[in-house]
Amino acid sequence: MSHKPFKAVIPAAGLGTRFLPATKAMPKEMLPVVDKPAIQYVVEEATTAGIRDILIIIGRNKNALSNHFDSVPELETNLRNKGDQDRLAKVQESSDLADIHFVRQGEPKGLGHAVLRARAHVGDHPFAVLLGDDLIDERDELLTTMLAEHTRTGAAIVALMEVDPDSIHLYGAAAVEGEATDGIVRVTGLVEKPQKEDAPSFYAVIGRYVLAPSVFDILERTEPGKGGEIQLTDALQELAADPDGPGVYGVVFGGRRYDTGDRVDYIKAIVQLAADRDDLGPELRPWFKEFAATL
């Protein structure tokens, strides 16, 4: 099944209130995870999967995002004159990753509204939506599998992760049909943040979606839901319930995922990623053990 190249959409218009006062003047997506801003990991994930055209949805006071992915001639010249090739390469890497575009969301009216703002840019291309709060370890495959499954079926594809039943109320939960086959399961419905006893499964929807451009028509007519926001979940629910459409499938992910939207999990992500790095891990891991012994 052949189609146009995938594009990627990264919603990044949130206020980051959980990280105040750090996010008073800095976008939460620019908070460093070791030595790169969180959003760069997300962009790298998209480019590793072969996507070269990326749209970032931004809000007010988010100019630091566009600055980060732009070239900085003065800094590059300074590093080049110093002969600091390693740092020069790191600075240039972020501006050479992909063709990155920006559009403002305006009012923060929910994830569905943010995705709808991408309509003019996406056009008639299939596209991936990647949320910046969820970082997927580059050593674990997810997005490429999702793209391949969309290419095969034409369906909307969501990423699912089995979570502790006591945590399902923090996520959207997927109602699924039967057991997963080769890590793929058909999704028949979605319930937003259910209580444990009401959850249709303990498969949580995490922040990766692959969608056909036809989803924009659904989002256009989707009424605002809880909090007056247009929810992407509502559009996916309509796709899942359509007996004549390609439906919704989930790719069950069992790899390493780092939630940077929560302060404690953000710190855990930094610790885990730093400990695994060849340049930092050998010095950090013994210190972690010593520090843990003092607690």
Rosetta blueprint (number, residue, H / E / L):
1 M L
2 S L
3 H L
4 K L
5 P L
6 F L
7 K E
8 A E
9 V E
10 I E
11 P E
12 A E
13 A L
14 G L
15 L L
16 G L
17 T H
18 R H
19 F H
20 L L
21 P L
22 A L
23 T L
24 K L
25 A L
26 M L
27 P L
28 K H
29 E H
30 M H
31 L L
32 P E
33 V E
34 V L
35 D L
36 K E
37 P E
38 A H
39 I H
40 Q H
41 Y H
42 V H
43 V H
44 E H
45 E H
46 A H
47 T H
48 T H
49 A L
50 G L
51 I L
52 R L
53 D E
54 I E
55 L E
56 I E
57 I E
58 I E
59 G L
60 R L
61 N L
62 K L
63 N H
64 A H
65 L H
66 S H
67 N H
68 H H
69 F L
70 D L
71 S L
72 V L
73 P H
74 E H
75 L H
76 E H
77 T H
78 N H
79 L H
80 R H
81 N H
82 K H
83 G L
84 D L
85 Q H
86 D H
87 R H
88 L H
89 A H
90 K H
91 V H
92 Q H
93 E H
94 S H
95 S H
96 D H
97 L L
98 A L
99 D E
100 I E
101 H E
102 F E
103 V E
104 R E
105 Q L
106 G L
107 E L
108 P L
109 K L
110 G L
111 L H
112 G H
113 H H
114 A H
115 V H
116 L H
117 R L
118 A L
119 R H
120 A H
121 H H
122 V H
123 G L
124 D L
125 H L
126 P L
127 F E
128 A E
129 V E
130 L E
131 L L
132 G L
133 D L
134 D E
135 L E
136 I E
137 D L
138 E L
139 R L
140 D L
141 E L
142 L L
143 L H
144 T H
145 T H
146 M H
147 L H
148 A H
149 E H
150 H H
151 T H
152 R H
153 T H
154 G L
155 A L
156 A E
157 I E
158 V E
159 A E
160 L E
161 M E
162 E E
163 V L
164 D L
165 P H
166 D H
167 S H
168 I H
169 H H
170 L H
171 Y L
172 G E
173 A E
174 A E
175 A E
176 V E
177 E E
178 G E
179 E E
180 A E
181 T E
182 D L
183 G L
184 I E
185 V E
186 R E
187 V E
188 T E
189 G E
190 L E
191 V E
192 E E
193 K L
194 P L
195 Q L
196 K H
197 E H
198 D H
199 A L
200 P L
201 S L
202 F L
203 Y E
204 A E
205 V E
206 I E
207 G E
208 R E
209 Y E
210 V E
211 L E
212 A L
213 P L
214 S L
215 V H
216 F H
217 D H
218 I H
219 L H
220 E H
221 R H
222 T L
223 E L
224 P L
225 G L
226 K H
227 G H
228 G H
229 E L
230 I L
231 Q L
232 L H
233 T H
234 D H
235 A H
236 L H
237 Q H
238 E H
239 L H
240 A H
241 A H
242 D L
243 P L
244 D L
245 G L
246 P L
247 G L
248 V E
249 Y E
250 G E
251 V E
252 V E
253 F L
254 G L
255 G L
256 R L
257 R E
258 Y E
259 D E
260 T L
261 G L
262 D L
263 R H
264 V H
265 D H
266 Y H
267 I H
268 K H
269 A H
270 I H
271 V H
272 Q H
273 L H
274 A H
275 A H
276 D H
277 R L
278 D L
279 D L
280 L L
281 G H
282 P H
283 E H
284 L H
285 R H
286 P H
287 W H
288 F H
289 K H
290 E H
291 F H
292 A H
293 A H
294 T L
295 L L
